[in-house]
Every structure is written in C-alpha cells, then in structure tokens.
Amino acid sequence: MLEVLLNEYKARFNEDFPLAKLAGHTEIEVINILYDCLENNEKYVPGKKIENKFPDAPKGK
C-alpha cells in the first residue's frame, strides 16, 4: 500500500513525497499522512495533525 500511495503522490504533485523527513515514524503513520495528502489534494506540510484512517492496522515499531 505504501508504494502505491508514494507513486500516486508523485504522479499527482509531480514530485517525490519527502519520506526522509518522516524518519522515525511507523509505516502506518506514513501511510496515514500520504492518504490524507491525496484525499485532500494537498502536498505534505510538516507537523500537520493527521487522523488515523486505519485504526485496526498493526502498529509496527
């Protein structure tokens, strides 16, 4: 799912998602951020509060 969202972000905004800025976040947190960006058609803004769209997903480390 992460790869699909990263590809969609690049296609929509014509730039790579700044994944390096989210070092230390879990994969599900990154997925939620990407999903929110795409759902709202907005580029990533650091510090934006994101709702967990997938509360039943494994949390990971």
TILUMVEX-638891 format. One record per residue (C-alpha): residue in one letter; x, y, z. Coordinates in nm, 4 decimals. Last residue first. Layout:
! residues N
{residuo: A; x: X; y: Y; z: Z}
...
***
This chain:
! residues 61
{residuo: K; x: 0.7827; y: -0.0499; z: 1.5693}
{residuo: G; x: 0.4727; y: -0.1844; z: 1.3990}
{residuo: K; x: 0.1225; y: -0.0540; z: 1.4760}
{residuo: P; x: -0.0722; y: -0.3314; z: 1.3031}
{residuo: A; x: -0.3735; y: -0.1863; z: 1.1203}
{residuo: D; x: -0.7074; y: -0.1731; z: 1.3033}
{residuo: P; x: -0.7094; y: 0.2069; z: 1.3346}
{residuo: F; x: -0.6641; y: 0.2600; z: 0.9591}
{residuo: K; x: -0.7678; y: 0.6178; z: 0.8820}
{residuo: N; x: -0.5691; y: 0.7555; z: 1.1749}
{residuo: E; x: -0.6414; y: 1.1282; z: 1.1635}
{residuo: I; x: -0.3477; y: 1.3504; z: 1.0726}
{residuo: K; x: -0.2133; y: 1.6553; z: 1.2502}
{residuo: K; x: 0.0078; y: 1.8637; z: 1.0219}
{residuo: G; x: 0.3597; y: 1.8889; z: 1.1620}
{residuo: P; x: 0.5396; y: 1.9071; z: 0.8304}
{residuo: V; x: 0.3173; y: 2.0030; z: 0.5334}
{residuo: Y; x: 0.2750; y: 1.7332; z: 0.2679}
{residuo: K; x: 0.1128; y: 1.8462; z: -0.0567}
{residuo: E; x: -0.2640; y: 1.8822; z: -0.0604}
{residuo: N; x: -0.5286; y: 1.7020; z: -0.2699}
{residuo: N; x: -0.7393; y: 1.6373; z: 0.0419}
{residuo: E; x: -0.7584; y: 1.2588; z: -0.0071}
{residuo: L; x: -0.4068; y: 1.2515; z: -0.1504}
{residuo: C; x: -0.2475; y: 1.4357; z: 0.1381}
{residuo: D; x: -0.4557; y: 1.2413; z: 0.3918}
{residuo: Y; x: -0.3532; y: 0.9069; z: 0.2389}
{residuo: L; x: 0.0108; y: 1.0109; z: 0.2451}
{residuo: I; x: -0.0077; y: 1.1074; z: 0.6114}
{residuo: N; x: -0.1973; y: 0.7909; z: 0.7043}
{residuo: I; x: 0.0517; y: 0.5751; z: 0.5126}
{residuo: V; x: 0.3403; y: 0.7475; z: 0.6903}
{residuo: E; x: 0.1798; y: 0.6751; z: 1.0279}
{residuo: I; x: 0.1170; y: 0.3139; z: 0.9208}
{residuo: E; x: 0.4842; y: 0.2747; z: 0.8296}
{residuo: T; x: 0.5943; y: 0.3933; z: 1.1709}
{residuo: H; x: 0.7613; y: 0.7309; z: 1.2070}
{residuo: G; x: 1.1310; y: 0.7509; z: 1.2941}
{residuo: A; x: 1.2328; y: 0.9027; z: 0.9636}
{residuo: L; x: 0.9453; y: 1.1180; z: 0.8395}
{residuo: K; x: 1.1527; y: 1.3879; z: 0.6712}
{residuo: A; x: 1.3230; y: 1.1175; z: 0.4628}
{residuo: L; x: 0.9868; y: 1.0350; z: 0.3003}
{residuo: P; x: 0.9578; y: 1.3747; z: 0.1346}
{residuo: F; x: 0.6991; y: 1.2537; z: -0.1217}
{residuo: D; x: 0.8547; y: 1.2686; z: -0.4657}
{residuo: E; x: 0.7465; y: 1.5421; z: -0.7034}
{residuo: N; x: 0.4944; y: 1.5888; z: -0.9854}
{residuo: F; x: 0.2116; y: 1.6544; z: -0.7366}
{residuo: R; x: -0.0367; y: 1.3953; z: -0.8643}
{residuo: A; x: 0.2009; y: 1.1432; z: -1.0173}
{residuo: K; x: 0.4472; y: 1.1641; z: -0.7285}
{residuo: Y; x: 0.1712; y: 1.1291; z: -0.4675}
{residuo: E; x: 0.0207; y: 0.8354; z: -0.6615}
{residuo: N; x: 0.3559; y: 0.6569; z: -0.6669}
{residuo: L; x: 0.4066; y: 0.7083; z: -0.2930}
{residuo: L; x: 0.0497; y: 0.5865; z: -0.2275}
{residuo: V; x: 0.1052; y: 0.2692; z: -0.4317}
{residuo: E; x: 0.4379; y: 0.2030; z: -0.2584}
{residuo: L; x: 0.2816; y: 0.2411; z: 0.0849}
{residuo: M; x: 0.0000; y: 0.0000; z: 0.0000}
***
